């Protein structure tokens, strides 16, 4: 039995996943956007994006630091400094794009400077 997947099967799975993902995300948004929600629920919902981004950033920044060997101390982790730089810039500008670019610049500069 051949263990390789056909190109048709791969594209069918990709398109099927895209349609499913879009449907599961769009349908609730389309329905709920037409409803008038109570203020406490709207306030609660407003915290979801920042909570998700915080969890993603924490995992991305901190997990490699704890998995790293003892060659690089925690305070010399460019990911942590890039994340802190991004948070500081976001606090000043309130722009996710500007803060993301600033964080990447800090990260790349530190990796270059530390020779990692």
C-alpha positions as a Markdown table, in Angstrom:
| # | Residue | x | y | z |
|---|---|---|---|---|
| 1 | Unk | 0.0 | 0.0 | 0.0 |
| 2 | Unk | 1.3 | 3.4 | -1.0 |
| 3 | Unk | 1.8 | 5.7 | 2.1 |
| 4 | Unk | 1.8 | 9.0 | 0.1 |
| 5 | Unk | -1.3 | 11.1 | -0.1 |
| 6 | Unk | -2.6 | 12.3 | -3.4 |
| 7 | Unk | -2.7 | 16.0 | -4.3 |
| 8 | Unk | -6.4 | 15.8 | -4.7 |
| 9 | Unk | -6.9 | 14.4 | -1.2 |
| 10 | Unk | -4.6 | 17.1 | 0.3 |
| 11 | Unk | -6.5 | 19.9 | -1.4 |
| 12 | Unk | -9.9 | 18.4 | -0.5 |
| 13 | Unk | -8.9 | 18.3 | 3.2 |
| 14 | Unk | -7.5 | 21.8 | 3.1 |
| 15 | Unk | -10.7 | 23.2 | 1.5 |
| 16 | Unk | -12.9 | 21.2 | 3.8 |
| 17 | Unk | -11.1 | 22.5 | 6.8 |
| 18 | Unk | -11.3 | 26.1 | 5.5 |
| 19 | Unk | -15.1 | 25.8 | 4.9 |
| 20 | Unk | -15.7 | 24.2 | 8.3 |
| 21 | Unk | -13.5 | 26.8 | 10.1 |
| 22 | Unk | -15.3 | 29.7 | 8.3 |
| 23 | Unk | -18.7 | 28.3 | 9.0 |
| 24 | Unk | -18.1 | 27.6 | 12.7 |
| 25 | Unk | -16.6 | 31.1 | 13.2 |
| 26 | Unk | -18.9 | 33.1 | 11.0 |
| 27 | Unk | -22.3 | 31.7 | 11.8 |
| 28 | Unk | -22.3 | 32.7 | 15.5 |
| 29 | Unk | -20.9 | 36.1 | 14.6 |
| 30 | Unk | -23.6 | 36.7 | 12.0 |
| 31 | Unk | -26.4 | 35.7 | 14.4 |
| 32 | Unk | -25.1 | 37.5 | 17.5 |
| 33 | Unk | -24.1 | 40.7 | 15.7 |
| 34 | Unk | -27.8 | 41.3 | 15.0 |
| 35 | Unk | -28.9 | 40.9 | 18.6 |
| 36 | Unk | -28.8 | 43.6 | 21.2 |
| 37 | Unk | -26.8 | 42.1 | 24.1 |
| 38 | Unk | -26.9 | 43.4 | 27.7 |
| 39 | Unk | -24.0 | 45.6 | 28.7 |
| 40 | Unk | -22.4 | 43.2 | 31.2 |
| 41 | Unk | -22.2 | 40.5 | 28.5 |
| 42 | Unk | -20.8 | 43.0 | 26.0 |
| 43 | Unk | -18.2 | 44.0 | 28.6 |
| 44 | Unk | -17.3 | 40.4 | 29.3 |
| 45 | Unk | -17.0 | 39.7 | 25.5 |
| 46 | Unk | -14.7 | 42.6 | 25.1 |
| 47 | Unk | -12.0 | 40.9 | 27.2 |
| 48 | Unk | -11.9 | 37.7 | 25.0 |
| 49 | Unk | -9.5 | 39.0 | 22.3 |
| 50 | Unk | -6.9 | 40.3 | 24.7 |
| 51 | Unk | -7.1 | 37.2 | 26.8 |
| 52 | Unk | -6.5 | 35.0 | 23.8 |
| 53 | Unk | -3.6 | 37.1 | 22.6 |
| 54 | Unk | -2.1 | 37.1 | 26.1 |
| 55 | Unk | -2.2 | 33.3 | 26.3 |
| 56 | Unk | -0.7 | 32.9 | 22.8 |
| 57 | Unk | 2.1 | 35.4 | 23.5 |
| 58 | Unk | 2.9 | 33.9 | 26.9 |
| 59 | Unk | 3.2 | 30.5 | 25.5 |
| 60 | Unk | 5.2 | 31.7 | 22.5 |
| 61 | Unk | 7.6 | 33.8 | 24.6 |
| 62 | Unk | 8.0 | 31.9 | 27.9 |
| 63 | Unk | 7.8 | 28.2 | 26.8 |
| 64 | Unk | 11.0 | 28.4 | 24.7 |
| 65 | Unk | 12.8 | 30.1 | 27.6 |
| 66 | Unk | 12.0 | 27.3 | 30.0 |
| 67 | Unk | 12.9 | 24.6 | 27.4 |
| 68 | Unk | 16.2 | 26.2 | 26.6 |
| 69 | Unk | 19.4 | 24.7 | 27.8 |
| 70 | Unk | 21.3 | 26.3 | 30.6 |
| 71 | Unk | 23.6 | 28.0 | 28.0 |
| 72 | Unk | 21.2 | 31.0 | 27.8 |
| 73 | Unk | 20.0 | 32.5 | 31.1 |
| 74 | Unk | 16.4 | 33.6 | 31.4 |
| 75 | Unk | 17.2 | 37.3 | 31.4 |
| 76 | Unk | 19.1 | 37.0 | 28.1 |
| 77 | Unk | 16.1 | 35.4 | 26.3 |
| 78 | Unk | 15.4 | 37.7 | 23.3 |
| 79 | Unk | 11.8 | 36.6 | 23.2 |
| 80 | Unk | 11.1 | 37.9 | 26.6 |
| 81 | Unk | 12.7 | 41.3 | 25.8 |
| 82 | Unk | 10.9 | 41.5 | 22.5 |
| 83 | Unk | 7.6 | 40.8 | 24.2 |
| 84 | Unk | 8.3 | 43.4 | 26.9 |
| 85 | Unk | 9.2 | 45.9 | 24.1 |
| 86 | Unk | 6.0 | 45.1 | 22.2 |
| 87 | Unk | 3.9 | 45.6 | 25.4 |
| 88 | Unk | 5.6 | 48.9 | 26.1 |
| 89 | Unk | 5.1 | 50.2 | 22.6 |
| 90 | Unk | 1.5 | 49.0 | 22.6 |
| 91 | Unk | 0.9 | 50.9 | 25.9 |
| 92 | Unk | 2.2 | 54.1 | 24.3 |
| 93 | Unk | 0.7 | 53.8 | 20.8 |
| 94 | Unk | -2.4 | 51.5 | 21.3 |
| 95 | Unk | -1.5 | 50.0 | 17.9 |
| 96 | Unk | -1.2 | 46.3 | 17.6 |
| 97 | Unk | 0.7 | 46.5 | 14.3 |
| 98 | Unk | 3.3 | 49.0 | 15.5 |
| 99 | Unk | 3.8 | 47.1 | 18.8 |
| 100 | Unk | 4.2 | 43.8 | 16.9 |
| 101 | Unk | 6.8 | 45.2 | 14.5 |
| 102 | Unk | 8.7 | 46.8 | 17.4 |
| 103 | Unk | 8.7 | 43.5 | 19.3 |
| 104 | Unk | 10.0 | 41.7 | 16.3 |
| 105 | Unk | 12.7 | 44.3 | 15.8 |
| 106 | Unk | 13.8 | 44.0 | 19.4 |
| 107 | Unk | 13.9 | 40.3 | 19.2 |
| 108 | Unk | 15.9 | 40.2 | 15.9 |
| 109 | Unk | 18.4 | 42.8 | 17.2 |
| 110 | Unk | 19.0 | 40.9 | 20.4 |
| 111 | Unk | 19.4 | 37.5 | 18.6 |
| 112 | Unk | 21.9 | 39.2 | 16.3 |
| 113 | Unk | 23.7 | 40.8 | 19.2 |
| 114 | Unk | 23.8 | 37.6 | 21.3 |
| 115 | Unk | 24.8 | 35.5 | 18.3 |
| 116 | Unk | 21.9 | 33.1 | 18.7 |
